[in-house]
Amino acid sequence: MGAFYFPGWSQPDRWYCVKANRATLHPLMGYYREGDPTVADWQIRWALEGGVSFFAFDYYCYRGGEMLEAALADGFLRSRYIDEFRFCLNWCNHQPPETQDAEELELFGDLVIDKYLRHPSYLRIDGRPVVMILAGYSFVKTLGVERAKEAFDALKRRCSEAGLGGMYLACGDGEVTSEEGVRQCIDAGVDAFFQYNYPYAGSGISGPGTHAEAPYADLAQQGQGLWRYWSALTKGAYWPTVMAGWDRRPWTKDLDLVRTGFSPDRFADQLRLAKEHTDRGDVILIEAWNEWGEGSIIEPSQELGFACLDRVREVFGQAKTAPRSEPAAPPAADLTLPLIEQWRFDHGPEGWTPANTTPVTHSWGTISVTSTSNDPLLNSPATYLAAEAYDAIVVRMRITPGEGQTGVTTGQLFWSTVDRAVCEGLSLSFEVSVDGEWHEYVLPVADNPEWKGTIDRLRLDPVAAPGLKIDIDRIEIRPRAR
């Protein structure tokens, strides 16, 4: 029994959207910093007590560069309990298929063979280290079956030369959409297939973009159907995944599907179905240990405690003896959400990032860009403000025309809340002078009935034309008069 592990929580600001969203789950440990071995100590202890024997770490690399590796490299591999646990890599190769070639596999081997695959706690099947590639079929599509087999074999040979006995290769099913695709993968050297998640199955929703709701209870039926289908397609070489919920509101707000009615008991129903489906000692995966931004979580939470892990232990009865000594207490994990009311740009852009403009420059308390399209914009850093405490946003800026440009243009201010993404309804338009002079624009956001809740970010579209130089001296969220 394994669980996918998402390594996205090494920086405090990654947690802001989770803490600010009251509808989702929140970590029992507090807002921890991955990469700290004491955090890994507790996570390993809890996993073992709950019957989870390994983590499949989401692993990100491209052209020889790693990303989000701190949780594994700095935390788990330095945990005092790592010798009692197992781990493997789930290579999340999200790059375009045409980049997935023999060179990329060679660079992947350079990164992982010595650093991870040779570790004594690395997961093995049939004596071989398990490498999961989320979009493994990309290599087959790019290279063709024969050349993909050559590239996979080269990586397996390197593992053998490192004393690892080869490599057990598992491929994600996301791009394998036919019996022919499965056959091609097997011919190229794939040993097994797996599924990361299936949140939209049977919902009528194809992906993010709009808000929708569907019962979590339906996932049990959908999951069972998918397991049967893929097991038949792969002739049994398939690892089923059980989803522990789906609620991406911390990340996507009101622009995605929410699986409603999740409960530990309904989760247990899915676990039982997965057990009945395999019942041969095959690998079963859970999505996920800690997808806090996607609401798919079995790590202990403030709201559910250890209930999900209790269900894993009850269904599979595979709990191991906890590590022999109590872990040290993890470091204080308090998290204060930023509350910023003004930006004077005395020390640079102060977190504002432009798009559809030239690169931002800074001089004497002013940031400057030039618009390169009809839709230049600047996004603010995160700031969590109670809308009812503020009535206006003040922008002091200067718009200098290019050759032959004069008069006025239109600016627009957008905002988002912890519950709603940026949209036209959360905006205010205003007339902007294009005369090379400084102007202070007072934007009465409180006049918009949608100025409510907790504001978490601003977006300023200062002009609506290309070739205009934009200087901004100050942006201020003005408190209501007391």
C-alpha positions in Angstrom: 0.0 0.0 0.0 1.5 3.3 -1.1 0.5 6.9 -1.3 1.5 9.6 -3.8 3.4 12.5 -2.1 3.3 16.0 -3.5 6.4 17.9 -2.5 5.1 21.5 -2.8 5.3 22.8 0.8 8.9 23.9 1.4 8.1 27.7 1.5 5.6 29.5 3.8 3.9 31.3 0.9 2.8 28.0 -0.6 0.5 27.5 2.4 -1.2 30.9 2.2 -4.1 29.7 0.0 -4.7 26.7 2.2 -4.8 28.6 5.5 -7.0 31.3 4.0 -9.6 28.8 2.7 -11.9 27.7 5.4 -13.7 25.0 3.3 -10.7 22.7 2.9 -8.6 20.6 5.2 -5.6 21.9 7.2 -2.5 20.0 8.4 -2.6 18.7 11.9 1.2 19.2 12.2 0.7 22.9 11.3 2.1 24.6 8.2 5.3 22.6 8.1 8.4 23.2 6.0 9.3 20.2 3.9 13.0 19.5 3.8 13.2 19.4 7.6 14.0 15.9 8.7 11.8 16.2 11.9 8.8 16.8 9.6 9.7 13.6 7.7 10.1 11.7 11.0 6.5 12.4 11.9 5.1 11.7 8.4 6.9 8.3 8.3 5.7 7.4 11.8 2.1 8.3 11.0 2.2 6.5 7.6 3.6 3.3 9.2 1.0 3.4 12.0 -1.7 3.7 9.3 -0.5 0.9 7.1 1.1 2.9 4.4 4.4 1.3 3.5 5.8 3.6 0.9 5.5 7.1 -0.7 5.7 7.6 -4.5 7.2 11.0 -4.5 6.1 13.3 -7.3 9.5 14.1 -8.9 10.1 17.0 -11.3 13.1 17.4 -13.5 13.9 18.6 -17.0 17.1 18.7 -19.0 19.1 17.8 -15.9 17.6 20.3 -13.5 15.6 19.2 -10.5 12.6 21.0 -8.9 10.7 20.5 -5.6 13.2 17.9 -4.4 13.7 19.3 -0.9 11.1 17.1 0.8 12.8 13.9 -0.4 16.5 14.9 -0.7 16.7 17.1 2.4 13.9 15.7 4.6 13.1 12.0 4.1 16.6 10.8 3.2 17.8 12.4 6.4 15.0 11.1 8.6 16.0 8.9 11.5 13.3 6.5 10.4 14.1 6.2 6.6 15.4 2.7 7.1 12.0 1.5 8.2 10.1 3.0 5.2 10.2 2.8 1.5 10.0 5.4 -1.3 10.1 5.5 -5.1 10.0 8.3 -7.7 6.9 9.2 -9.7 8.5 11.3 -12.5 6.0 14.0 -13.4 7.3 14.7 -16.8 4.8 17.4 -17.8 6.9 18.8 -20.6 5.6 18.7 -24.3 5.9 15.1 -25.7 8.4 16.1 -28.3 10.9 16.9 -25.6 10.7 13.4 -24.2 13.6 11.7 -25.9 16.6 9.5 -25.3 18.7 12.4 -24.1 16.0 13.3 -21.5 16.1 9.7 -20.2 19.8 9.8 -20.0 19.8 13.1 -18.0 17.1 11.6 -15.8 19.4 8.7 -15.1 22.3 11.1 -14.3 20.1 12.7 -11.6 18.5 9.7 -9.9 20.5 6.5 -10.1 23.1 7.4 -7.5 21.1 9.9 -5.5 17.9 8.0 -5.1 17.7 4.5 -6.7 20.7 3.1 -4.9 19.3 4.1 -1.5 18.7 1.0 0.7 15.1 2.2 1.3 14.2 2.6 -2.4 11.2 0.5 -3.3 11.9 -2.6 -5.4 9.7 -5.1 -7.2 11.3 -8.4 -8.3 14.6 -7.1 -6.9 14.5 -4.1 -9.2 14.0 -0.4 -8.3 10.6 0.9 -9.3 10.6 4.0 -11.5 7.1 5.5 -12.3 6.8 7.8 -15.3 3.6 9.7 -15.3 3.7 10.3 -19.0 5.8 7.4 -20.0 3.9 7.0 -23.3 5.3 10.4 -24.4 8.6 8.6 -25.1 6.9 6.1 -27.2 5.0 8.8 -29.2 8.2 10.8 -29.7 10.7 8.0 -30.4 8.5 5.2 -31.8 8.4 1.8 -30.1 11.8 0.5 -31.2 13.8 3.7 -30.3 11.8 4.1 -27.0 12.7 0.5 -26.1 16.4 1.3 -26.9 16.2 4.4 -24.6 14.4 2.5 -21.8 16.8 -0.4 -22.1 19.8 2.0 -21.9 18.4 3.3 -18.6 17.8 -0.2 -17.3 21.3 -1.2 -18.3 22.8 1.7 -16.4 20.8 0.5 -13.3 22.2 -3.0 -13.8 25.8 -1.6 -14.0 25.1 0.3 -10.8 24.4 -3.0 -9.1 20.6 -2.6 -9.0 19.5 -5.6 -11.1 17.8 -3.4 -13.8 14.7 -1.3 -13.4 11.0 -2.0 -12.9 9.2 0.6 -15.2 5.6 1.7 -14.5 3.8 4.0 -16.9 0.9 6.4 -16.1 -2.2 5.8 -18.1 -3.0 9.5 -18.8 -1.9 9.4 -22.5 -2.4 5.7 -23.2 -5.9 5.7 -24.6 -6.1 2.4 -26.5 -5.2 -1.2 -26.6 -2.6 -0.4 -29.3 -1.0 2.2 -26.9 -0.8 -0.3 -24.1 0.8 -2.9 -26.5 3.3 -0.3 -27.7 4.3 0.5 -24.1 4.7 -3.1 -23.2 6.8 -3.7 -26.4 8.9 -0.8 -25.4 9.6 -2.3 -21.9 6.9 -1.1 -19.6 6.2 -3.5 -16.8 3.1 -2.0 -15.2 0.6 0.8 -15.5 -0.9 3.1 -12.9 -3.3 6.0 -12.5 -2.6 9.2 -10.6 -6.2 10.3 -10.2 -9.6 10.5 -11.9 -11.5 13.4 -10.3 -13.7 14.2 -13.4 -14.7 10.6 -14.2 -18.5 10.3 -14.7 -19.1 14.0 -13.8 -19.6 15.4 -17.2 -16.8 17.8 -16.5 -13.6 17.5 -18.6 -11.3 19.6 -16.5 -10.9 22.9 -14.7 -12.4 26.2 -15.9 -15.8 26.5 -14.3 -17.3 25.6 -10.9 -19.2 22.3 -10.6 -20.1 19.8 -7.9 -20.4 16.1 -8.0 -20.7 13.5 -5.1 -17.6 11.9 -3.8 -19.6 8.7 -3.4 -19.7 8.4 -7.2 -16.0 8.0 -7.3 -16.2 4.5 -5.8 -18.3 3.3 -8.7 -16.2 5.3 -11.3 -13.0 4.0 -9.8 -14.1 0.4 -9.9 -15.1 0.7 -13.5 -11.7 2.3 -14.4 -9.8 -0.4 -12.5 -11.7 -3.2 -14.4 -11.2 -1.5 -17.7 -7.5 -0.9 -17.4 -6.8 -4.3 -15.8 -8.4 -5.9 -18.8 -6.6 -3.6 -21.2 -3.2 -4.3 -19.6 -3.9 -8.0 -18.8 -3.6 -7.4 -15.1 -0.5 -5.2 -15.1 -2.3 -2.4 -13.5 -2.1 -0.7 -10.1 -5.4 0.8 -9.0 -5.5 4.2 -7.3 -8.0 5.2 -4.5 -8.8 9.0 -4.4 -9.0 10.6 -1.0 -11.3 13.5 -2.1 -11.0 16.3 -4.6 -11.4 20.0 -3.8 -9.0 22.4 -5.5 -10.5 25.6 -4.1 -7.3 26.6 -2.4 -5.7 26.7 -5.8 -8.4 27.3 -8.3 -11.1 28.9 -6.2 -14.5 28.7 -8.0 -13.0 27.4 -11.3 -13.0 23.7 -10.8 -15.0 20.6 -9.8 -15.6 19.9 -6.1 -16.3 16.4 -5.0 -18.8 16.9 -2.2 -19.7 14.6 0.7 -16.2 13.2 1.3 -16.0 11.2 4.6 -13.5 8.7 6.0 -16.2 6.0 5.8 -16.8 6.6 2.1 -13.1 6.6 1.6 -13.0 3.2 3.3 -15.6 1.9 0.9 -13.3 2.7 -2.0 -10.4 1.0 -0.2 -12.5 -2.2 0.2 -13.4 -2.1 -3.5 -9.7 -1.7 -4.4 -8.7 -4.6 -2.1 -11.4 -6.8 -3.7 -10.2 -5.8 -7.1 -6.6 -6.8 -6.6 -6.5 -9.3 -3.6 -3.3 -10.7 -5.0 -0.7 -8.7 -3.3 -0.6 -6.1 -6.1 0.3 -2.5 -5.5 -2.5 -0.2 -4.5 -2.0 3.5 -4.5 -3.7 6.4 -2.7 -4.0 9.9 -4.1 -2.6 11.4 -2.0 -0.8 11.8 1.2 -0.7 15.6 1.1 -2.3 17.2 -1.9 -3.5 20.1 0.3 -4.1 22.4 -2.7 -6.3 19.7 -4.3 -8.2 18.5 -1.3 -6.9 14.9 -1.7 -5.3 14.1 1.6 -4.8 11.2 4.1 -2.1 13.0 6.1 -3.6 13.8 9.5 -5.6 17.1 9.4 -7.1 19.4 12.0 -10.6 18.5 10.8 -10.4 14.7 10.4 -7.5 13.9 12.7 -6.2 10.4 11.9 -9.5 9.1 10.5 -8.3 8.4 7.0 -5.2 6.5 8.1 -7.4 4.6 10.6 -9.5 3.4 7.7 -6.4 2.3 5.7 -5.3 0.3 8.7 -8.7 -1.2 9.3 -9.2 -2.3 5.7 -5.8 -3.6 4.9 -4.6 -4.6 8.4 -1.0 -3.9 7.3 0.1 -1.4 10.0 3.7 -1.8 11.0 5.2 -1.3 14.4 5.8 2.4 14.8 9.4 3.6 14.9 11.0 2.7 18.3 11.7 6.2 19.5 9.4 9.3 19.6 10.3 11.9 17.0 11.5 15.3 18.1 8.8 17.9 18.0 8.7 19.6 14.5 9.8 23.3 14.5 7.1 25.9 15.3 4.9 26.1 12.3 2.9 29.3 12.8 1.9 31.0 9.7 0.8 34.6 9.5 -1.0 35.6 6.3 0.5 38.8 4.8 -1.6 41.9 5.1 -0.3 44.7 2.8 -2.2 47.9 2.4 0.2 49.9 0.2 3.1 49.7 -2.1 5.4 52.7 -2.5 8.1 50.9 -4.5 10.9 52.4 -2.5 12.9 49.2 -2.8 11.8 47.8 -6.1 8.7 46.2 -7.5 7.8 44.8 -4.1 6.3 41.6 -5.5 4.3 43.1 -8.4 4.9 41.1 -11.6 4.0 42.4 -15.1 2.8 40.6 -18.2 2.4 41.8 -21.8 5.0 44.6 -21.1 8.7 45.2 -21.2 10.6 44.0 -18.2 10.0 46.1 -15.1 12.6 48.7 -14.1 12.9 50.7 -10.9 14.2 54.2 -10.1 13.6 56.6 -7.2 10.5 54.9 -5.8 8.9 54.3 -9.2 8.4 51.1 -11.2 8.2 51.4 -15.0 7.1 49.2 -17.9 6.1 49.8 -21.5 2.9 48.0 -22.8 3.5 45.6 -25.6 -0.1 44.7 -26.3 -3.6 45.9 -25.7 -3.7 44.0 -22.4 -0.8 44.9 -20.2 -1.2 44.0 -16.6 0.6 43.9 -13.2 -0.3 41.3 -10.6 0.2 42.1 -6.9 1.7 39.8 -4.3 -0.6 38.0 -2.0 -2.4 40.2 0.6 -5.3 39.1 2.8 -7.6 41.9 3.5 -11.2 42.1 4.8 -13.0 44.0 2.0 -15.5 45.7 4.4 -12.5 47.5 6.0 -11.6 49.4 2.8 -13.5 51.6 0.4 -11.0 52.7 -2.4 -7.8 51.9 -4.1 -5.5 54.8 -5.0 -3.1 54.5 -7.9 -0.6 57.3 -8.7 0.8 56.8 -12.1 2.0 58.6 -15.3 1.3 57.4 -18.8 3.6 58.7 -21.4 2.4 58.5 -25.1 4.5 57.1 -27.9 4.8 58.9 -31.2 1.4 60.0 -32.4 -0.4 58.9 -29.2 -2.4 61.3 -27.1 -5.7 61.6 -25.3 -7.1 59.0 -23.0 -7.3 55.2 -22.6 -9.0 52.8 -20.3 -7.6 51.2 -17.2 -9.1 48.4 -15.2 -8.5 47.1 -11.7 -9.4 43.5 -10.9 -9.3 41.7 -7.6 -9.7 38.1 -6.4 -10.9 36.7 -3.1 -10.0 33.5 -1.3 -13.2 32.0 -2.8 -13.4 33.6 -6.3 -10.9 33.9 -9.1 -10.4 37.1 -11.1 -13.3 37.9 -13.4 -15.1 40.9 -15.0 -17.5 41.0 -12.1 -14.6 41.6 -9.7 -13.3 44.7 -11.4 -13.7 48.4 -11.9 -12.8 50.4 -15.1 -11.6 54.0 -15.2 -10.4 56.6 -17.6 -6.7 57.1 -17.8 -5.0 60.3 -19.2 -2.2 59.7 -21.7 -0.3 63.0 -21.3 3.0 62.3 -19.6 1.8 63.9 -16.4 1.3 62.3 -12.9 -2.3 61.6 -11.9 -3.8 60.1 -8.8 -6.7 57.8 -9.6 -9.1 57.1 -6.7 -11.0 53.9 -7.5 -14.2 53.4 -5.4 -14.1 49.7 -5.2 -16.6 49.6 -2.4 -19.3 50.8 -4.9 -19.1 47.3 -6.5 -21.3 44.9 -4.6 -18.8 42.2 -5.2 -16.2 44.0 -3.1 -16.7 41.6 -0.2 -15.1 38.7 1.7 -11.3 38.3 2.0 -9.4 40.0 -0.9 -6.2 38.1 -1.6 -4.7 39.7 -4.7 -5.0 42.7 -7.1 -4.5 43.0 -10.8 -4.0 46.3 -12.4 -4.4 46.7 -16.2 -3.1 50.3 -16.4 -3.9 51.0 -20.1 -5.5 49.3 -23.1 -3.0 50.1 -25.8 0.5 49.1 -26.8 3.5 51.3 -26.9 2.7 53.4 -23.8 5.3 54.0 -21.0 3.7 53.3 -17.6 5.3 54.8 -14.4 3.7 53.8 -11.1 4.7 55.7 -8.0 2.2 54.3 -5.4 -0.7 51.8 -5.0 -2.7 52.1 -1.8 -5.7 50.2 -0.5 -7.5 52.9 1.5 -9.2 52.1 4.8 -12.7 53.3 5.4 -13.0 56.4 7.5 -13.5 55.5 11.1 
